[in-house]
Amino acid sequence: MNDRTLSDPEVVRVEKGGRVLLRVINAAAATVFWLDSGEVPGRLVAVDGQPVQPLPGTRFGLAMGQRLDIELDLPAEGGAWPILALREGAHERTGLILATAGANVPVILGMADEAAPAFDIDLAQEAALRAVAPLTERVADASPMVMLSGQMQPYRWTINARVFEDRAPVTAISGQRVEIMFHNMSMMGHPMHLHGHHFQVVAINGRRFSGALRDTVYVPPMSMVTVALDAGEAAEWMLHCHHMPHLASGMMTTFAVSA
């Protein structure tokens, strides 16, 4: 976290009873994290830079490329509070320490006794998010399905059965309302990222709801996530998995918007 491990963590000085805004970026190439605030309850107030109705909790997940804004209200007494990033399904962790002046800073090992759970397989966190300013209701002009597939041997990950060099772009006309269904037919999760746009999550496995605005959505294995957007400037925008080895081996196409 911020280029440091728990053997020498960053210590952020805070005030007793203060409010802290954590702006967390998952800049890893292939690791999903749980952000754990421990004894300090938090509120998730934005995802990918877009405000959401506050979601309380102490553990929030973020896949590669996603960003979270989390507000913390610190206790009135002094102390030190670890903010940990837990690797999903594993024992590794990192983090930083929030500490008031003179507080004893705890020593925390980089390996936890218990493994963190897998990340949001049922998309419970995503399903609980609600945008502060959702898209206006509108019938979709186009509803393309984007099939996500791949395997480990040979290592090849595709969109609509094609790698980037052989891509068939997802097309739209500027101003159209487009609903893209990401249908993951592989046994790995894919954080799908679209350049140049924010979209709204509007369905998970066929169940409609008015979810968060964001630009990167995690699609678990054998699941479907539908996002809605208004096609923007005429250009060929990148659309890809943010698991970088998946991207590099083919899971990338373009969202081609014409005038």
Secondary structure as UniProt FT lines:
FT   TURN            2..3
FT   TURN            6..7
FT   STRAND          11..13
FT   TURN            16..17
FT   STRAND          19..25
FT   STRAND          33..36
FT   TURN            38..39
FT   STRAND          42..47
FT   TURN            48..49
FT   STRAND          50..57
FT   STRAND          59..62
FT   TURN            64..65
FT   STRAND          67..73
FT   STRAND          80..88
FT   STRAND          92..99
FT   TURN            101..102
FT   TURN            121..122
FT   HELIX           124..128
FT   STRAND          145..151
FT   TURN            152..155
FT   STRAND          156..159
FT   TURN            160..161
FT   HELIX           164..166
FT   STRAND          170..173
FT   TURN            174..175
FT   STRAND          177..184
FT   STRAND          190..194
FT   TURN            195..196
FT   STRAND          199..204
FT   TURN            205..206
FT   STRAND          207..208
FT   STRAND          213..214
FT   STRAND          216..219
FT   TURN            221..222
FT   STRAND          224..230
FT   STRAND          235..241
FT   HELIX           244..248
FT   TURN            249..250
FT   STRAND          252..258
//
